[in-house]
Amino acid sequence: MAVITFANTKGGAGKTTAALLLVTELLHRKYRVCVIDADPQRWFSRWYEGASLLPNFTIETYVSTSTIHKIIHERRSQWDFVIVDLPGIQSPLLASAVGLSDHVLVPIQGSSMDAQGGAQVLDMLRYLDRKAGICIPHSVVLSRVNPMITTRSMQAVKRLLTQQEIHVLDTPIAERAAFREMFDLSRPLRRLDDLPGRNVQKAVTNASDYADDVLALVAPGLASKSGPLSNRTYTPIETAA
């Protein structure tokens, strides 16, 4: 089954929001999903603890570099999707999780600081390819985009990514109040439809289009382009992390 990792070494880049939107859309489509919450802030786990019981969904927390390999290999055989939410800092978990992924999603806001945090992840992926011969499919997802305005910073980030031939999802994640309300109320996005003045339907459309983009790249049973995870070998990459 498919392992998708969300990574950006800068906190506040919209990483957990991007992960949660994808998870709730996958659950809406009846997929079985396991989340590995490797972020010490445990935002995903806190959301899960406050949410009503959701079918076909489980979460693993308090993982470490010594346990994440075993957990991912066990869970990928039991669930349609394993979603990994990494810390928003440089961490040894980055190298471990990225090397076990079928696809890595790098959320980036339209700012130079977020682009730098994303660049560290992209550098890690290049290092794996160059030094270990492991090519991990990856994409950037633009996050917290003002749906009405395209800023100069966002345009600069898009140009930089295009110049470096980095794949960017067609659908950016907009800045919407409903996405914040998911965490505040511990509800899936589609259960916020009773909130007035939140443009929930526009938020749902955004999330659905975003999930479509991801599923076009990776789906349950889709073999990784870099080969079976069990056959991968790893080169020490602490310097790149």
Beta strands, then each sheet from edge to edge (+ up, - down):
strand 1: 2-6
strand 2: 33-37
strand 3: 57-61
strand 4: 81-85
strand 5: 103-108
strand 6: 138-142
sheet 1: 3+ 2+ 4+ 1+ 5+ 6+
end
